[in-house]
């Protein structure tokens, strides 16, 4: 998945955004995860990426 471009990172949590070829993904997974974490639990979902190395997703959910 080509997440390294700044253009992709700006849209990564938007519904139906995908870097996969047509027919190989709906682009809903990260959008749904973002809503569950942020709206459902009051948390944060962040992404850090390094071109050619990969991406790390950071989930922070408050304890209380």
C-alpha positions in Angstrom: 0.0 0.0 0.0 1.5 3.3 -1.0 0.9 5.5 2.0 4.1 7.5 1.9 2.8 10.4 -0.2 1.6 13.5 1.7 -1.5 13.5 -0.6 -2.4 10.0 0.6 -1.9 10.8 4.3 -4.2 13.8 4.1 -7.0 11.5 2.9 -6.2 8.2 4.6 -9.1 8.3 7.2 -11.7 9.4 4.6 -14.5 6.9 3.6 -13.8 5.1 0.3 -10.2 6.3 0.0 -8.0 3.5 -1.1 -4.6 3.1 -2.8 -5.5 -0.4 -4.0 -6.6 -1.2 -7.6 -10.3 -1.1 -8.4 -12.2 -4.1 -7.0 -9.6 -4.9 -4.4 -10.8 -2.8 -1.5 -13.6 -0.6 -0.4 -11.6 2.0 1.5 -13.8 1.7 4.6 -11.5 0.0 7.1 -9.5 2.9 8.3 -12.5 5.3 8.1 -14.6 2.9 10.3 -11.7 2.4 12.7 -11.1 6.1 13.0 -14.8 6.7 13.9 -14.9 3.9 16.4 -11.7 5.1 18.2 -12.4 8.9 18.0 -16.2 9.2 18.3 -17.0 5.9 20.1 -14.2 6.0 22.6 -12.9 9.6 22.7 -9.5 8.5 21.5 -7.0 9.3 18.8 -5.8 7.3 15.7 -2.6 8.6 14.2 -0.3 7.3 11.4 3.5 7.6 11.0 5.0 6.5 7.8 8.5 6.2 6.2 8.6 5.8 2.5 9.9 2.4 1.5 9.9 1.2 5.1 6.2 1.0 6.2 3.6 2.6 8.4 2.8 2.6 12.1 -0.7 3.3 13.4 -0.9 4.6 16.9 -4.2 4.1 18.9 -4.7 6.1 22.1 -7.9 5.5 24.1 -8.5 7.3 27.4 -8.7 5.1 30.5 -11.7 6.8 32.1 
